[in-house]
Amino acid sequence: MNSKLTRYQQRTICSQLGNSKLKLLYKASIHGFTGAAFHQRCDTRCPTVSVGYNASGYVFGGYTKQPFCQSGQYVNDDQAFLFTFSGEKLNKYPVTTPVYAVKMIANSGPYFGEALVLVNGNQAVVHSNPGNYYTFNAADVHGNDLKLTECEVYEVEESTEIEKPWRTIVWESEKRKELMESIRLYKPMVSSVSQIRVLLIGAVGAGKSSFFNSINSVFRGHVTSQAIAGSSSTSLTTQFRTYSLKAGREGKPLPVMLCDTMGLEESTGAGLDIDDISSILKGHLSDRYQFQPLCSSAIGGQQLRKSPVLKDKIHCVAYVMDACKISIMPTKLQEKLDAMPAERST
């Protein structure tokens, strides 16, 4: 079931609704231009965006946060609005009388007050009556073409995705100082934890150790190379290391500790073992634990922390990846990365 709304139109509508995306529930050309078909697929779902299309090329509709039903009653919604597209521009018409924002009628589709009804009376038509709880010009909204070629209803879902792959960074010294100060002043919510432990995970050569060195250099005020970093076919980091960050040469430790690990490798029995990751997350490994790729920490002979407390555990996991190599990442290495969320949640 394909959406008739373009991706641009979907993004434009979602820009009015916060961090969201649209899920298509009902498509009249497939499910039928009837109230029964609409209610079967859309009742109890909310919030929703309803969209009508006509042969004149108009795209118009309405939004409500209230779930649809067949009570025959008006429903209060102070966030409801009607809309139409004028080219790429979205024109929005907020509800003027919220207590009559939406009416729940069994033999019709989406019913916005008495102002706009899609699939009216079980037919592929629009009922339009401007001025009744919504103020708009009918010619602007649908061009006075009241025959529907399509009607769709979308559920509005929260989205964790971002439109662009990178955030917009403000490269100004004042912003840099602000960010550094926010880290200095951060306080963990639990009093028994003085430093949050951030685990760096990534493939060999991804730049985990270099990432720590860069962060450390920024706060120290000069270039540092405390963590061993470089280029090699195998991991240069062979121990589990915990690094405290300090504000300045003789400054106090920051409330953040970065934990470096052996790199992930494609081959079985090479690089960081999945069982080692589980032990790290749970706080069993101490600083300078020597990794043994052929023998995981779960069965290794080294002394482990038997009863770790909250301050010993990992509080955040950061994936470090080489952006230039993501598209050519080996399948087996991808499988190891895919296994991380399962280990992280245990």
C-alpha positions as CSV (number, residue, x, y, z in Angstrom):
1,M,0.0,0.0,0.0
2,N,1.8,3.1,-1.3
3,S,1.3,6.6,0.0
4,K,0.0,9.2,-2.4
5,L,1.5,12.0,-0.3
6,T,5.0,12.8,-1.5
7,R,7.9,12.5,0.9
8,Y,8.2,16.3,0.9
9,Q,4.5,16.7,1.7
10,Q,4.8,14.2,4.6
11,R,7.9,16.1,6.0
12,T,6.0,19.4,5.7
13,I,3.0,18.0,7.6
14,C,5.3,16.4,10.2
15,S,7.1,19.7,10.7
16,Q,3.8,21.0,12.3
17,L,3.6,18.0,14.6
18,G,7.1,17.8,16.2
19,N,9.4,14.8,15.8
20,S,7.1,12.5,14.0
21,K,6.4,10.3,11.0
22,L,3.2,9.1,9.2
23,K,1.9,5.6,9.0
24,L,-0.7,4.9,6.3
25,L,-3.8,3.2,7.8
26,Y,-6.6,3.7,5.2
27,K,-6.6,4.2,1.5
28,A,-10.1,4.6,0.0
29,S,-9.1,3.3,-3.5
30,I,-8.1,0.0,-1.9
31,H,-10.4,-0.3,1.2
32,G,-13.5,1.5,-0.2
33,F,-15.1,4.9,-0.1
34,T,-17.3,4.0,2.8
35,G,-17.6,5.0,6.5
36,A,-17.4,1.4,7.5
37,A,-14.1,0.8,5.7
38,F,-12.7,4.0,7.2
39,H,-13.8,3.2,10.8
40,Q,-12.7,-0.5,10.5
41,R,-9.1,0.6,9.9
42,C,-8.9,3.9,11.8
43,D,-11.1,3.7,14.9
44,T,-9.2,4.2,18.2
45,R,-6.1,5.3,16.3
46,C,-4.6,8.7,17.1
47,P,-3.3,11.3,16.4
48,T,-4.2,11.1,12.7
49,V,-3.8,13.1,9.5
50,S,-6.6,12.7,6.9
51,V,-5.9,13.7,3.3
52,G,-8.3,14.2,0.4
53,Y,-7.3,14.4,-3.3
54,N,-9.3,15.6,-6.3
55,A,-9.0,15.7,-10.1
56,S,-8.1,19.4,-10.0
57,G,-4.8,18.5,-8.2
58,Y,-5.7,19.8,-4.7
59,V,-4.3,18.0,-1.7
60,F,-6.1,19.0,1.5
61,G,-7.3,17.5,4.8
62,G,-7.2,17.8,8.6
63,Y,-5.4,16.8,11.7
64,T,-6.8,15.6,15.1
65,K,-5.3,14.2,18.2
66,Q,-8.5,12.5,19.1
67,P,-9.2,8.8,18.3
68,F,-12.0,8.1,15.8
69,C,-15.1,6.3,16.8
70,Q,-18.8,6.1,15.8
71,S,-20.5,7.7,18.8
72,G,-22.3,10.4,16.7
73,Q,-21.0,13.0,19.1
74,Y,-18.7,16.0,18.7
75,V,-15.2,15.7,20.3
76,N,-13.2,18.5,21.8
77,D,-9.7,19.1,20.3
78,D,-7.9,22.4,20.7
79,Q,-5.1,21.2,18.4
80,A,-7.1,20.2,15.4
81,F,-6.6,22.0,12.1
82,L,-7.4,21.8,8.4
83,F,-4.8,22.3,5.7
84,T,-4.2,22.5,2.0
85,F,-1.1,22.5,-0.2
86,S,-0.5,25.5,-2.4
87,G,2.4,24.2,-4.4
88,E,5.0,23.2,-1.8
89,K,3.5,25.6,0.8
90,L,1.2,24.2,3.5
91,N,-1.6,26.5,4.4
92,K,-3.0,25.8,7.9
93,Y,-6.5,26.6,9.3
94,P,-6.7,26.0,13.1
95,V,-10.0,25.1,14.7
96,T,-11.9,28.1,16.0
97,T,-14.4,26.3,18.2
98,P,-12.5,23.3,19.8
99,V,-15.6,21.7,21.3
100,Y,-16.9,21.0,17.8
101,A,-13.5,20.2,16.3
102,V,-14.4,16.6,15.2
103,K,-17.6,14.7,14.9
104,M,-17.8,10.9,15.0
105,I,-20.2,9.7,12.3
106,A,-20.6,6.1,11.3
107,N,-21.5,6.6,7.6
108,S,-18.7,9.0,6.7
109,G,-15.0,9.3,6.7
110,P,-13.0,11.9,8.7
111,Y,-15.5,14.6,9.8
112,F,-14.0,17.9,10.9
113,G,-16.9,19.8,12.6
114,E,-19.4,20.8,9.9
115,A,-16.6,22.4,7.9
116,L,-14.9,19.5,6.0
117,V,-16.0,15.9,5.6
118,L,-14.1,13.4,3.5
119,V,-16.0,10.4,2.1
120,N,-19.3,12.0,3.0
121,G,-22.3,9.7,3.2
122,N,-20.4,6.7,2.0
123,Q,-19.5,8.4,-1.3
124,A,-16.3,9.6,-2.9
125,V,-17.3,13.2,-2.3
126,V,-16.4,16.1,0.1
127,H,-18.8,18.1,2.2
128,S,-17.5,21.6,2.6
129,N,-19.0,24.4,4.7
130,P,-16.5,27.1,5.6
131,G,-17.1,29.2,8.7
132,N,-18.5,26.3,10.8
133,Y,-15.8,25.9,13.5
134,Y,-13.0,26.4,10.9
135,T,-12.5,29.5,8.9
136,F,-11.2,29.1,5.3
137,N,-11.9,29.9,1.7
138,A,-13.3,26.8,-0.1
139,A,-11.7,27.8,-3.4
140,D,-8.3,27.9,-1.8
141,V,-8.6,24.6,0.0
142,H,-10.1,22.4,-2.7
143,G,-10.9,24.6,-5.7
144,N,-14.6,23.8,-5.2
145,D,-14.0,20.4,-6.7
146,L,-15.9,18.2,-4.3
147,K,-15.2,14.8,-6.0
148,L,-12.5,12.7,-4.4
149,T,-10.1,10.7,-6.5
150,E,-8.4,9.4,-3.3
151,C,-8.7,9.7,0.5
152,E,-6.0,8.6,2.9
153,V,-5.7,8.5,6.7
154,Y,-2.3,8.4,8.4
155,E,-1.5,7.7,12.0
156,V,1.1,10.1,13.5
157,E,3.9,8.2,15.2
158,E,6.9,9.4,17.1
159,S,10.1,9.3,15.1
160,T,13.6,8.7,16.3
161,E,15.1,9.4,12.9
162,I,16.6,12.6,11.8
163,E,16.1,14.1,8.4
164,K,19.8,14.8,7.8
165,P,22.7,12.5,8.6
166,W,24.6,15.2,10.5
167,R,23.6,17.8,13.1
168,T,24.2,21.4,12.3
169,I,27.3,22.3,14.3
170,V,27.9,25.8,15.5
171,W,31.7,26.3,15.0
172,E,32.1,29.2,17.4
173,S,34.4,29.6,20.4
174,E,31.6,30.6,22.7
175,K,29.6,27.5,21.8
176,R,32.6,25.4,22.4
177,K,33.1,26.9,25.9
178,E,29.4,26.4,26.6
179,L,29.6,22.7,25.7
180,M,32.8,22.1,27.7
181,E,31.2,23.9,30.7
182,S,28.1,21.7,30.5
183,I,30.3,18.6,30.8
184,R,32.3,20.1,33.7
185,L,29.1,20.9,35.7
186,Y,27.3,17.6,34.9
187,K,26.3,15.6,38.0
188,P,25.1,12.0,37.8
189,M,21.6,11.5,39.2
190,V,22.8,8.8,41.6
191,S,25.0,10.0,44.4
192,S,27.0,6.8,44.5
193,V,28.3,7.4,41.0
194,S,30.8,10.2,40.7
195,Q,31.7,9.6,37.1
196,I,29.6,8.1,34.3
197,R,31.4,5.4,32.4
198,V,31.1,5.6,28.6
199,L,32.2,2.5,26.7
200,L,33.7,3.0,23.2
201,I,33.0,0.1,20.8
202,G,34.0,-0.2,17.1
203,A,36.0,-2.0,14.5
204,V,39.8,-2.1,14.4
205,G,41.0,1.2,13.2
206,A,37.7,3.0,13.6
207,G,39.3,5.6,15.9
208,K,38.2,4.7,19.4
209,S,41.6,5.6,21.0
210,S,42.0,8.6,18.8
211,F,38.6,9.8,19.9
212,F,39.7,9.7,23.5
213,N,43.0,11.4,22.7
214,S,41.1,14.2,20.9
215,I,38.7,14.8,23.8
216,N,41.5,14.6,26.3
217,S,43.5,17.2,24.3
218,V,40.6,19.6,24.2
219,F,40.2,19.6,28.0
220,R,43.9,19.5,28.8
221,G,44.6,22.4,26.6
222,H,47.4,20.7,24.7
223,V,47.9,17.7,22.4
224,T,48.0,14.4,24.2
225,S,48.4,10.8,23.2
226,Q,47.7,8.9,26.4
227,A,45.9,6.1,24.6
228,I,47.9,4.1,22.0
229,A,46.5,4.9,18.5
230,G,47.6,4.2,15.0
231,S,46.9,2.1,11.9
232,S,47.1,-1.7,11.9
233,S,45.3,-4.8,10.6
234,T,44.8,-5.9,14.2
235,S,43.8,-4.0,17.3
236,L,46.5,-1.9,18.9
237,T,44.5,-1.8,22.1
238,T,44.8,-5.2,23.8
239,Q,43.6,-4.1,27.3
240,F,40.4,-2.8,28.8
241,R,41.3,0.8,29.7
242,T,39.4,3.4,31.7
243,Y,40.5,7.0,31.2
244,S,39.6,9.9,33.4
245,L,39.4,13.3,31.7
246,K,40.8,16.3,33.5
247,A,40.0,20.0,33.1
248,G,43.4,21.5,32.5
249,R,46.9,20.2,33.3
250,E,46.3,20.1,37.0
251,G,42.5,20.2,36.9
252,K,40.0,18.1,38.7
253,P,38.7,14.9,37.1
254,L,35.6,15.5,35.0
255,P,32.3,13.6,35.7
256,V,32.9,11.4,32.6
257,M,35.2,8.4,32.2
258,L,35.8,7.0,28.7
259,C,36.4,3.2,28.5
260,D,38.5,1.9,25.6
261,T,38.4,-1.7,24.3
262,M,40.0,-4.0,21.9
263,G,38.6,-3.5,18.4
264,L,36.1,-5.7,16.7
265,E,37.4,-8.0,14.0
266,E,35.7,-10.0,11.2
267,S,37.3,-13.3,12.0
268,T,36.0,-15.7,14.7
269,G,38.4,-15.8,17.6
270,A,40.0,-12.5,16.8
271,G,39.3,-9.0,18.3
272,L,36.9,-8.3,21.1
273,D,34.7,-11.2,22.1
274,I,31.0,-10.8,22.5
275,D,31.2,-12.4,26.0
276,D,33.8,-9.8,27.0
277,I,31.4,-7.0,26.1
278,S,28.8,-8.5,28.4
279,S,31.4,-8.6,31.2
280,I,32.4,-5.0,30.6
281,L,28.8,-3.8,30.6
282,K,28.1,-5.5,33.9
283,G,31.3,-4.1,35.5
284,H,33.2,-7.3,35.9
285,L,36.4,-6.1,34.2
286,S,38.9,-3.9,35.9
287,D,41.2,-1.3,34.3
288,R,44.1,-3.0,32.4
289,Y,42.3,-6.3,32.0
290,Q,44.2,-8.2,29.2
291,F,41.9,-9.4,26.4
292,Q,42.4,-12.9,25.2
293,P,40.5,-13.3,21.9
294,L,40.5,-17.1,22.0
295,C,39.4,-17.2,25.7
296,S,36.6,-14.9,26.8
297,S,36.5,-13.2,30.2
298,A,33.7,-15.5,31.2
299,I,36.1,-18.5,31.3
300,G,39.4,-16.7,31.4
301,G,41.9,-17.1,34.3
302,Q,42.3,-13.4,35.1
303,Q,40.8,-11.9,38.3
304,L,37.4,-10.5,37.7
305,R,35.3,-8.1,39.8
306,K,32.8,-10.6,41.3
307,S,30.3,-8.2,42.8
308,P,30.4,-4.9,40.8
309,V,28.3,-2.0,42.0
310,L,26.6,0.7,40.0
311,K,29.7,2.9,39.7
312,D,31.6,0.0,38.2
313,K,29.1,-0.7,35.4
314,I,28.8,0.9,32.0
315,H,26.3,3.7,31.8
316,C,26.5,4.6,28.2
317,V,27.7,2.9,25.0
318,A,29.1,4.9,22.1
319,Y,29.7,3.3,18.7
320,V,32.7,4.6,16.8
321,M,32.7,4.0,13.1
322,D,34.7,5.0,10.1
323,A,32.1,6.8,8.0
324,C,34.2,6.1,4.8
325,K,33.9,2.3,5.3
326,I,30.3,1.7,6.4
327,S,29.2,0.8,2.9
328,I,31.9,-1.8,2.5
329,M,31.8,-3.3,6.1
330,P,32.3,-7.1,6.0
331,T,29.2,-9.1,6.7
332,K,30.6,-11.0,9.7
333,L,31.7,-7.7,11.3
334,Q,28.2,-6.4,10.7
335,E,26.8,-9.5,12.4
336,K,29.0,-8.7,15.5
337,L,27.7,-5.2,15.6
338,D,24.1,-6.4,15.2
339,A,24.7,-8.6,18.3
340,M,25.6,-5.6,20.5
341,P,22.1,-4.4,21.3
342,A,21.2,-7.9,22.6
343,E,24.2,-7.9,24.9
344,R,23.6,-4.3,25.9
345,S,20.1,-5.1,27.1
346,T,21.0,-8.0,29.3
